[in-house]
């Protein structure tokens, strides 16, 4: 795969896939613009080399056109980062493409939510051909959408000269490095709710990491797999057998699959009071919502010795302040280890740390959640393969 800084792209009209799928506040203002900010480097690089840009992005997963899924607030925010360029949001290029055809050098075209078009998700060849007619070159800078087999990710690079952007390069280079040549000890931290969405990546990590630390709702399933009572805690009953398989696989691979020894429990998700409970002493009314202090100490000691750290998924119920301490502790433990390469990803994880100090102590904050996990599992993504 070639990247844009390795080829001489000048005076071209470029179809650029970015990930602007940002979280919005109830009033439709942008809650977190990290993904927009991270795309600016590639946009500026291509503009500096006198290229015209047509941006493609999605917001949400709309069934049909709606104002609530419009990229309008994204276009306004992007203009704040690129004040010398006019951002033109093209509402429906299938009805009127005159703004694209009459694009001036200082204008950036942004197509309205690409998922408003049914052909996008179905990877429709006719839609691919129509989009491709507007550009001479395709660039993918959306690592975090590159696990999707859609027109703007895998269709266009089949019919146009195709390259990776600078953000794509950064993501691929570092994830490739830590999976193929990790500094040891390699510690992976996997949290979140369900084991089923992370079963394959946990299995892969037990083959390459020295320690896999488990927290969040998915850890409860592993506790149940060991025959422990979990009270009212979130347990994926259909995944208990999978958890047993993973425990056996980790043992075979000589990887330490580390499960909480104690948890913070509440009566319900809105509890303002909590208690520490040993995992062997859970009561029928207990709801495990965070890792406990003993587990924090265990995880912290392992993180402190690590030389490669990958973290995806919070280890507590982040919507309630009472159950955020475990995730906060892990974050600060990782940032205090200045000898490790640290990569953090996943939407919920990034939401948990986005306003914190010491973000610059992390080696890399991945834009990808599902994409990052799939890359770790397979070493590539459909959107990356399409660029080769």
C-alpha positions as a Markdown table, in Angstrom:
| # | Residue | x | y | z |
|---|---|---|---|---|
| 1 | Unk | 0.0 | 0.0 | 0.0 |
| 2 | Unk | 1.3 | 3.5 | -0.9 |
| 3 | Unk | 0.6 | 6.6 | 1.2 |
| 4 | Unk | 0.1 | 10.1 | 0.0 |
| 5 | Unk | 3.5 | 11.3 | 1.2 |
| 6 | Unk | 5.2 | 8.6 | -0.9 |
| 7 | Unk | 3.7 | 9.7 | -4.2 |
| 8 | Unk | 3.5 | 13.0 | -6.0 |
| 9 | Unk | -0.2 | 13.9 | -5.9 |
| 10 | Unk | -0.5 | 17.4 | -7.4 |
| 11 | Unk | -3.3 | 19.2 | -9.3 |
| 12 | Unk | -5.7 | 16.3 | -9.0 |
| 13 | Unk | -9.3 | 16.0 | -7.9 |
| 14 | Unk | -9.3 | 13.6 | -5.0 |
| 15 | Unk | -12.2 | 11.7 | -3.5 |
| 16 | Unk | -11.1 | 11.6 | 0.2 |
| 17 | Unk | -12.8 | 9.2 | 2.6 |
| 18 | Unk | -12.6 | 10.5 | 6.2 |
| 19 | Unk | -14.3 | 9.4 | 9.4 |
| 20 | Unk | -16.4 | 12.3 | 10.7 |
| 21 | Unk | -18.8 | 10.0 | 12.7 |
| 22 | Unk | -18.6 | 12.2 | 15.8 |
| 23 | Unk | -20.8 | 12.2 | 18.9 |
| 24 | Unk | -23.4 | 14.9 | 19.0 |
| 25 | Unk | -25.1 | 16.7 | 21.9 |
| 26 | Unk | -29.0 | 16.7 | 22.1 |
| 27 | Unk | -29.0 | 20.2 | 20.5 |
| 28 | Unk | -27.0 | 18.7 | 17.6 |
| 29 | Unk | -23.8 | 20.5 | 18.5 |
| 30 | Unk | -20.6 | 18.4 | 18.4 |
| 31 | Unk | -19.7 | 16.8 | 21.7 |
| 32 | Unk | -16.2 | 15.6 | 20.6 |
| 33 | Unk | -14.4 | 16.7 | 17.5 |
| 34 | Unk | -11.3 | 14.5 | 17.8 |
| 35 | Unk | -12.0 | 12.7 | 14.5 |
| 36 | Unk | -12.4 | 16.0 | 12.6 |
| 37 | Unk | -9.2 | 17.4 | 14.1 |
| 38 | Unk | -7.2 | 14.2 | 13.3 |
| 39 | Unk | -8.2 | 14.4 | 9.6 |
| 40 | Unk | -6.9 | 18.0 | 9.2 |
| 41 | Unk | -3.3 | 16.9 | 8.6 |
| 42 | Unk | -4.1 | 14.9 | 5.5 |
| 43 | Unk | -6.5 | 17.6 | 4.2 |
| 44 | Unk | -3.9 | 20.3 | 4.6 |
| 45 | Unk | -1.2 | 18.1 | 3.0 |
| 46 | Unk | -3.3 | 17.5 | -0.1 |
| 47 | Unk | -4.4 | 21.1 | -0.4 |
| 48 | Unk | -0.8 | 22.3 | 0.0 |
| 49 | Unk | 0.0 | 20.3 | -3.1 |
| 50 | Unk | -2.8 | 22.1 | -5.1 |
| 51 | Unk | -5.3 | 19.3 | -5.2 |
| 52 | Unk | -9.1 | 19.7 | -5.1 |
| 53 | Unk | -10.9 | 17.7 | -2.4 |
| 54 | Unk | -14.2 | 16.0 | -2.3 |
| 55 | Unk | -14.8 | 14.7 | 1.2 |
| 56 | Unk | -16.9 | 11.6 | 1.9 |
| 57 | Unk | -18.1 | 10.7 | 5.4 |
| 58 | Unk | -21.0 | 9.3 | 7.3 |
| 59 | Unk | -22.8 | 10.3 | 10.6 |
| 60 | Unk | -24.8 | 7.7 | 12.4 |
| 61 | Unk | -26.5 | 4.9 | 10.6 |
| 62 | Unk | -29.6 | 6.5 | 9.0 |
| 63 | Unk | -32.3 | 4.5 | 7.3 |
| 64 | Unk | -33.2 | 7.6 | 5.3 |
| 65 | Unk | -32.3 | 11.3 | 5.0 |
| 66 | Unk | -32.9 | 13.3 | 8.1 |
| 67 | Unk | -31.7 | 16.6 | 9.5 |
| 68 | Unk | -30.5 | 14.9 | 12.7 |
| 69 | Unk | -27.9 | 12.9 | 10.6 |
| 70 | Unk | -26.7 | 15.9 | 8.5 |
| 71 | Unk | -23.0 | 16.6 | 8.3 |
| 72 | Unk | -23.8 | 20.4 | 8.5 |
| 73 | Unk | -22.3 | 20.8 | 12.1 |
| 74 | Unk | -19.3 | 18.9 | 10.9 |
| 75 | Unk | -18.8 | 21.2 | 7.9 |
| 76 | Unk | -19.0 | 24.2 | 10.2 |
| 77 | Unk | -16.4 | 22.7 | 12.7 |
| 78 | Unk | -14.0 | 21.7 | 9.9 |
| 79 | Unk | -14.1 | 25.3 | 8.6 |
| 80 | Unk | -12.9 | 26.5 | 12.0 |
| 81 | Unk | -9.7 | 24.4 | 11.5 |
| 82 | Unk | -9.4 | 25.4 | 7.8 |
| 83 | Unk | -10.5 | 29.1 | 7.9 |
| 84 | Unk | -9.0 | 30.0 | 4.5 |
| 85 | Unk | -11.1 | 27.5 | 2.6 |
| 86 | Unk | -14.8 | 27.5 | 1.8 |
| 87 | Unk | -16.5 | 24.3 | 2.8 |
| 88 | Unk | -19.4 | 23.5 | 0.5 |
| 89 | Unk | -21.8 | 20.8 | 1.8 |
| 90 | Unk | -23.5 | 19.3 | -1.3 |
| 91 | Unk | -27.0 | 18.2 | -0.2 |
| 92 | Unk | -27.7 | 15.6 | -2.9 |
| 93 | Unk | -25.3 | 15.2 | -5.8 |
| 94 | Unk | -27.6 | 12.8 | -7.5 |
| 95 | Unk | -30.1 | 15.6 | -8.0 |
| 96 | Unk | -27.6 | 18.5 | -8.5 |
| 97 | Unk | -23.9 | 18.1 | -8.9 |
| 98 | Unk | -23.2 | 21.6 | -10.3 |
| 99 | Unk | -21.2 | 22.6 | -7.2 |
| 100 | Unk | -18.9 | 19.7 | -7.7 |
| 101 | Unk | -18.4 | 20.4 | -11.4 |
| 102 | Unk | -17.7 | 24.1 | -10.8 |
| 103 | Unk | -15.4 | 23.6 | -7.8 |
| 104 | Unk | -12.8 | 26.3 | -7.4 |
| 105 | Unk | -9.3 | 25.7 | -6.0 |
| 106 | Unk | -10.0 | 27.3 | -2.6 |
| 107 | Unk | -13.2 | 25.3 | -2.1 |
| 108 | Unk | -13.6 | 21.9 | -0.3 |
| 109 | Unk | -16.6 | 19.9 | -1.3 |
| 110 | Unk | -18.2 | 17.8 | 1.4 |
| 111 | Unk | -20.8 | 15.3 | 0.2 |
| 112 | Unk | -23.8 | 15.1 | 2.6 |
| 113 | Unk | -23.9 | 11.9 | 4.8 |
| 114 | Unk | -22.7 | 9.2 | 2.4 |
| 115 | Unk | -25.1 | 6.7 | 4.1 |
| 116 | Unk | -28.0 | 8.8 | 2.9 |
| 117 | Unk | -27.4 | 6.9 | -0.4 |
| 118 | Unk | -28.6 | 3.3 | -0.4 |
| 119 | Unk | -25.8 | 2.2 | -2.8 |
| 120 | Unk | -23.1 | 3.0 | -0.2 |
| 121 | Unk | -23.7 | 0.2 | 2.3 |
| 122 | Unk | -24.7 | -2.3 | -0.4 |
| 123 | Unk | -21.4 | -1.6 | -2.2 |
| 124 | Unk | -23.4 | -1.0 | -5.4 |
| 125 | Unk | -21.2 | -0.9 | -8.6 |
| 126 | Unk | -23.4 | 1.7 | -10.2 |
| 127 | Unk | -23.0 | 4.0 | -7.2 |
| 128 | Unk | -19.3 | 3.3 | -7.3 |
| 129 | Unk | -19.1 | 4.3 | -10.9 |
| 130 | Unk | -21.1 | 7.5 | -10.3 |
| 131 | Unk | -18.9 | 8.6 | -7.4 |
| 132 | Unk | -15.7 | 7.7 | -9.2 |
| 133 | Unk | -16.7 | 10.0 | -12.1 |
| 134 | Unk | -16.1 | 13.1 | -9.9 |
| 135 | Unk | -12.5 | 12.3 | -9.1 |
| 136 | Unk | -9.2 | 11.2 | -10.5 |
| 137 | Unk | -7.7 | 9.7 | -7.4 |
| 138 | Unk | -9.1 | 8.0 | -4.2 |
| 139 | Unk | -7.5 | 8.5 | -0.8 |
| 140 | Unk | -8.7 | 6.6 | 2.4 |
| 141 | Unk | -7.8 | 8.4 | 5.7 |
| 142 | Unk | -10.6 | 6.7 | 7.6 |
| 143 | Unk | -8.9 | 3.8 | 9.4 |
| 144 | Unk | -11.8 | 3.6 | 11.8 |
| 145 | Unk | -14.3 | 2.8 | 9.0 |
| 146 | Unk | -12.0 | 0.5 | 7.0 |
| 147 | Unk | -13.6 | -2.6 | 8.4 |
| 148 | Unk | -16.8 | -1.7 | 6.4 |
| 149 | Unk | -17.2 | -3.1 | 2.9 |
| 150 | Unk | -19.0 | -0.1 | 1.4 |
| 151 | Unk | -18.5 | 1.9 | -1.8 |
| 152 | Unk | -16.6 | 4.7 | -0.1 |
| 153 | Unk | -14.2 | 2.2 | 1.5 |
| 154 | Unk | -13.7 | -0.8 | -0.8 |
| 155 | Unk | -15.6 | 0.1 | -4.0 |
| 156 | Unk | -13.8 | 3.3 | -5.1 |
| 157 | Unk | -10.2 | 2.0 | -4.7 |
| 158 | Unk | -11.0 | -0.8 | -7.2 |
| 159 | Unk | -11.7 | 1.8 | -10.0 |
| 160 | Unk | -9.4 | 4.7 | -9.2 |
| 161 | Unk | -5.7 | 5.0 | -8.3 |
| 162 | Unk | -5.8 | 4.6 | -4.5 |
| 163 | Unk | -3.6 | 5.7 | -1.6 |
| 164 | Unk | -3.7 | 5.8 | 2.2 |
| 165 | Unk | -3.8 | 9.2 | 4.0 |
| 166 | Unk | -1.4 | 10.3 | 6.8 |
| 167 | Unk | -3.8 | 9.3 | 9.7 |
| 168 | Unk | -4.3 | 5.9 | 8.0 |
| 169 | Unk | -0.5 | 5.5 | 7.8 |
| 170 | Unk | 0.0 | 6.4 | 11.5 |
| 171 | Unk | -2.7 | 3.9 | 12.6 |
| 172 | Unk | -1.4 | 1.0 | 10.4 |
| 173 | Unk | 2.3 | 1.5 | 11.2 |
| 174 | Unk | 1.9 | 1.5 | 14.9 |
| 175 | Unk | -0.6 | -1.3 | 15.2 |
| 176 | Unk | 1.4 | -3.4 | 12.7 |
| 177 | Unk | 4.5 | -2.8 | 14.9 |
| 178 | Unk | 3.0 | -3.8 | 18.2 |
| 179 | Unk | 1.4 | -7.0 | 16.8 |
| 180 | Unk | 4.5 | -8.2 | 14.9 |
| 181 | Unk | 7.4 | -6.9 | 17.0 |
| 182 | Unk | 6.0 | -5.9 | 20.4 |
| 183 | Unk | 8.4 | -4.9 | 23.2 |
| 184 | Unk | 7.9 | -7.3 | 26.1 |
| 185 | Unk | 6.1 | -7.6 | 28.4 |
| 186 | Unk | 3.1 | -7.0 | 26.2 |
| 187 | Unk | 0.0 | -6.2 | 28.2 |
| 188 | Unk | -3.5 | -6.0 | 26.7 |
| 189 | Unk | -6.5 | -4.6 | 28.6 |
| 190 | Unk | -9.9 | -5.5 | 27.3 |
| 191 | Unk | -13.1 | -4.1 | 28.8 |
| 192 | Unk | -16.6 | -3.4 | 27.7 |
| 193 | Unk | -19.9 | -5.2 | 28.0 |
| 194 | Unk | -20.1 | -8.3 | 25.8 |
| 195 | Unk | -17.5 | -11.0 | 25.3 |
| 196 | Unk | -19.1 | -12.1 | 22.0 |
| 197 | Unk | -17.9 | -9.0 | 20.2 |
| 198 | Unk | -14.4 | -9.4 | 21.5 |
| 199 | Unk | -14.0 | -13.2 | 21.6 |
| 200 | Unk | -11.7 | -13.4 | 18.5 |
| 201 | Unk | -9.5 | -10.5 | 19.5 |
| 202 | Unk | -9.1 | -11.9 | 23.0 |
| 203 | Unk | -8.1 | -15.3 | 21.5 |
| 204 | Unk | -5.6 | -13.6 | 19.2 |
| 205 | Unk | -4.1 | -11.6 | 22.1 |
| 206 | Unk | -3.7 | -14.7 | 24.2 |
| 207 | Unk | -1.4 | -15.9 | 21.4 |
| 208 | Unk | 0.8 | -12.7 | 21.4 |
| 209 | Unk | 0.5 | -10.9 | 24.7 |
| 210 | Unk | 2.1 | -11.9 | 28.0 |
| 211 | Unk | -1.0 | -10.6 | 30.0 |
| 212 | Unk | -4.6 | -10.0 | 29.0 |
| 213 | Unk | -6.4 | -8.0 | 31.7 |
| 214 | Unk | -10.2 | -8.3 | 31.6 |
| 215 | Unk | -12.7 | -5.9 | 33.1 |
| 216 | Unk | -16.1 | -4.5 | 32.5 |
| 217 | Unk | -19.2 | -6.5 | 31.9 |
| 218 | Unk | -17.4 | -9.2 | 29.9 |
| 219 | Unk | -15.3 | -10.1 | 33.0 |
| 220 | Unk | -18.5 | -11.2 | 34.7 |
| 221 | Unk | -18.9 | -13.9 | 32.1 |
| 222 | Unk | -15.4 | -15.2 | 32.9 |
| 223 | Unk | -16.3 | -15.2 | 36.6 |
| 224 | Unk | -19.4 | -17.3 | 35.8 |
| 225 | Unk | -17.2 | -19.6 | 33.6 |
| 226 | Unk | -15.2 | -20.3 | 36.8 |
| 227 | Unk | -18.3 | -21.3 | 38.6 |
| 228 | Unk | -18.6 | -18.2 | 40.7 |
| 229 | Unk | -21.9 | -16.6 | 41.6 |
| 230 | Unk | -22.3 | -13.1 | 40.0 |
| 231 | Unk | -25.6 | -11.9 | 41.5 |
| 232 | Unk | -27.5 | -9.5 | 39.2 |
| 233 | Unk | -24.4 | -8.6 | 37.2 |
| 234 | Unk | -24.4 | -8.5 | 33.4 |
| 235 | Unk | -23.5 | -12.0 | 32.3 |
| 236 | Unk | -23.8 | -13.3 | 28.7 |
| 237 | Unk | -25.1 | -16.8 | 29.5 |
| 238 | Unk | -24.6 | -18.0 | 25.9 |
| 239 | Unk | -20.9 | -16.9 | 26.1 |
| 240 | Unk | -20.0 | -18.7 | 29.3 |
| 241 | Unk | -18.8 | -21.8 | 27.3 |
| 242 | Unk | -16.7 | -19.4 | 25.1 |
| 243 | Unk | -15.1 | -17.9 | 28.2 |
| 244 | Unk | -14.2 | -21.4 | 29.4 |
| 245 | Unk | -12.6 | -22.1 | 26.0 |
| 246 | Unk | -10.6 | -18.9 | 26.2 |
| 247 | Unk | -9.4 | -19.7 | 29.7 |
| 248 | Unk | -8.1 | -23.0 | 28.5 |
| 249 | Unk | -6.6 | -21.5 | 25.3 |
| 250 | Unk | -4.7 | -18.9 | 27.4 |
| 251 | Unk | -3.3 | -21.6 | 29.7 |
| 252 | Unk | -2.1 | -23.5 | 26.6 |
| 253 | Unk | -0.4 | -20.4 | 25.3 |
| 254 | Unk | 1.2 | -19.6 | 28.7 |
| 255 | Unk | -0.6 | -16.2 | 28.7 |
| 256 | Unk | -1.9 | -14.8 | 31.9 |
| 257 | Unk | -5.6 | -14.1 | 31.4 |
| 258 | Unk | -6.2 | -11.9 | 34.5 |
| 259 | Unk | -9.7 | -11.7 | 35.9 |
| 260 | Unk | -10.9 | -9.4 | 38.7 |
| 261 | Unk | -10.3 | -10.6 | 42.3 |
| 262 | Unk | -12.7 | -8.0 | 43.7 |
| 263 | Unk | -15.4 | -5.8 | 42.3 |
| 264 | Unk | -17.3 | -2.6 | 43.2 |
| 265 | Unk | -21.0 | -3.5 | 43.5 |
| 266 | Unk | -24.2 | -1.4 | 43.6 |
| 267 | Unk | -27.9 | -2.1 | 43.9 |
| 268 | Unk | -28.6 | -0.8 | 40.4 |
| 269 | Unk | -27.0 | 1.3 | 37.6 |
| 270 | Unk | -28.1 | 4.5 | 39.3 |
| 271 | Unk | -26.6 | 3.6 | 42.8 |
| 272 | Unk | -25.0 | 6.5 | 44.6 |
| 273 | Unk | -23.6 | 4.1 | 47.2 |
| 274 | Unk | -21.2 | 1.2 | 46.5 |
| 275 | Unk | -19.4 | -1.6 | 48.3 |
| 276 | Unk | -16.2 | -3.6 | 47.6 |
| 277 | Unk | -16.9 | -7.3 | 47.2 |
| 278 | Unk | -14.5 | -10.3 | 46.8 |
| 279 | Unk | -15.6 | -12.2 | 43.7 |
| 280 | Unk | -16.1 | -15.4 | 45.7 |
| 281 | Unk | -18.5 | -13.5 | 48.1 |
| 282 | Unk | -21.0 | -11.9 | 45.7 |
| 283 | Unk | -24.6 | -11.7 | 47.0 |
| 284 | Unk | -27.7 | -12.5 | 45.0 |
| 285 | Unk | -28.6 | -8.7 | 45.0 |
| 286 | Unk | -25.1 | -7.5 | 43.9 |
| 287 | Unk | -24.5 | -5.8 | 40.6 |
| 288 | Unk | -20.8 | -5.7 | 39.7 |
| 289 | Unk | -20.1 | -2.3 | 38.1 |
| 290 | Unk | -16.3 | -1.7 | 38.4 |
| 291 | Unk | -13.1 | -3.4 | 39.3 |
| 292 | Unk | -12.2 | -3.3 | 43.0 |
| 293 | Unk | -9.1 | -1.9 | 44.8 |
| 294 | Unk | -7.2 | -5.2 | 45.0 |
| 295 | Unk | -7.8 | -5.8 | 41.2 |
| 296 | Unk | -6.6 | -2.2 | 40.6 |
| 297 | Unk | -3.4 | -2.9 | 42.5 |
| 298 | Unk | -2.9 | -6.2 | 40.5 |
| 299 | Unk | -3.5 | -4.5 | 37.2 |
| 300 | Unk | -1.4 | -1.5 | 38.1 |
| 301 | Unk | 1.6 | -3.7 | 39.0 |
| 302 | Unk | 1.4 | -5.5 | 35.7 |
| 303 | Unk | 0.9 | -2.2 | 33.7 |
| 304 | Unk | 3.9 | -0.7 | 35.5 |
| 305 | Unk | 6.2 | -3.5 | 34.2 |
| 306 | Unk | 4.8 | -3.4 | 30.6 |
| 307 | Unk | 6.7 | -2.3 | 27.6 |
| 308 | Unk | 3.7 | -2.6 | 25.2 |
| 309 | Unk | 0.2 | -1.7 | 26.2 |
| 310 | Unk | -3.0 | -2.0 | 24.2 |
| 311 | Unk | -6.3 | -0.9 | 25.8 |
| 312 | Unk | -9.8 | -1.2 | 24.4 |
| 313 | Unk | -12.9 | -0.8 | 26.6 |
| 314 | Unk | -13.6 | 0.7 | 30.0 |
| 315 | Unk | -13.6 | -1.6 | 33.0 |
| 316 | Unk | -16.5 | 0.0 | 34.8 |
| 317 | Unk | -20.0 | 1.5 | 34.2 |
| 318 | Unk | -18.9 | 4.9 | 33.0 |
| 319 | Unk | -22.3 | 6.5 | 33.0 |
| 320 | Unk | -22.2 | 6.7 | 36.8 |
| 321 | Unk | -19.4 | 8.6 | 38.6 |
| 322 | Unk | -19.5 | 6.0 | 41.4 |
| 323 | Unk | -18.1 | 3.3 | 39.0 |
| 324 | Unk | -15.5 | 5.2 | 37.0 |
| 325 | Unk | -12.6 | 4.8 | 39.4 |
| 326 | Unk | -11.2 | 1.6 | 37.9 |
| 327 | Unk | -11.1 | 3.0 | 34.4 |
| 328 | Unk | -9.6 | 6.3 | 35.7 |
| 329 | Unk | -7.0 | 4.3 | 37.7 |
| 330 | Unk | -6.0 | 2.3 | 34.6 |
| 331 | Unk | -5.6 | 5.5 | 32.5 |
| 332 | Unk | -3.3 | 7.1 | 35.0 |
| 333 | Unk | -1.3 | 3.9 | 35.5 |
| 334 | Unk | -0.7 | 3.7 | 31.7 |
| 335 | Unk | 0.2 | 7.4 | 31.4 |
| 336 | Unk | 2.7 | 7.0 | 34.3 |
| 337 | Unk | 4.6 | 4.3 | 32.5 |
| 338 | Unk | 6.9 | 6.3 | 30.3 |
| 339 | Unk | 8.9 | 3.3 | 29.1 |
| 340 | Unk | 6.0 | 1.6 | 27.3 |
| 341 | Unk | 4.5 | 2.0 | 23.9 |
| 342 | Unk | 0.8 | 2.6 | 24.7 |
| 343 | Unk | -2.1 | 2.4 | 22.2 |
| 344 | Unk | -5.7 | 3.2 | 23.4 |
| 345 | Unk | -8.8 | 2.8 | 21.2 |
| 346 | Unk | -12.6 | 2.3 | 21.2 |
| 347 | Unk | -15.4 | 4.9 | 21.3 |
| 348 | Unk | -16.3 | 4.3 | 25.0 |
| 349 | Unk | -12.7 | 4.3 | 26.1 |
| 350 | Unk | -11.9 | 7.6 | 24.2 |
| 351 | Unk | -15.1 | 9.2 | 25.8 |
| 352 | Unk | -13.8 | 8.1 | 29.2 |
| 353 | Unk | -10.3 | 9.8 | 28.7 |
| 354 | Unk | -11.0 | 12.6 | 26.2 |
| 355 | Unk | -11.1 | 15.4 | 28.8 |
| 356 | Unk | -8.2 | 14.1 | 31.0 |
| 357 | Unk | -4.7 | 15.4 | 31.6 |
| 358 | Unk | -1.6 | 13.6 | 30.3 |
| 359 | Unk | -3.1 | 12.5 | 27.0 |
| 360 | Unk | 0.2 | 13.3 | 25.4 |
| 361 | Unk | 1.8 | 10.6 | 27.5 |
| 362 | Unk | 0.0 | 8.0 | 25.4 |
| 363 | Unk | 2.0 | 6.9 | 22.3 |
| 364 | Unk | -1.1 | 6.6 | 20.1 |
| 365 | Unk | -4.9 | 7.2 | 20.5 |
| 366 | Unk | -6.5 | 5.1 | 17.8 |
| 367 | Unk | -9.6 | 6.5 | 16.0 |
| 368 | Unk | -10.8 | 2.9 | 15.6 |
| 369 | Unk | -12.9 | 0.8 | 17.9 |
| 370 | Unk | -14.2 | -2.1 | 15.9 |
| 371 | Unk | -11.6 | -1.4 | 13.2 |
| 372 | Unk | -8.7 | -1.5 | 15.8 |
| 373 | Unk | -9.9 | -4.8 | 17.2 |
| 374 | Unk | -10.4 | -6.3 | 13.7 |
| 375 | Unk | -6.9 | -5.2 | 12.7 |
| 376 | Unk | -5.4 | -6.7 | 15.8 |
| 377 | Unk | -7.2 | -9.9 | 15.1 |
| 378 | Unk | -6.5 | -10.2 | 11.3 |
| 379 | Unk | -3.5 | -7.9 | 10.7 |
| 380 | Unk | -5.5 | -6.0 | 8.0 |
| 381 | Unk | -8.9 | -4.6 | 7.1 |
| 382 | Unk | -11.0 | -4.7 | 4.0 |
| 383 | Unk | -10.4 | -1.0 | 3.3 |
| 384 | Unk | -6.6 | -1.5 | 3.7 |
| 385 | Unk | -6.6 | -4.6 | 1.4 |
| 386 | Unk | -8.5 | -2.5 | -1.2 |
| 387 | Unk | -5.7 | 0.0 | -1.3 |
| 388 | Unk | -3.1 | -2.7 | -2.2 |
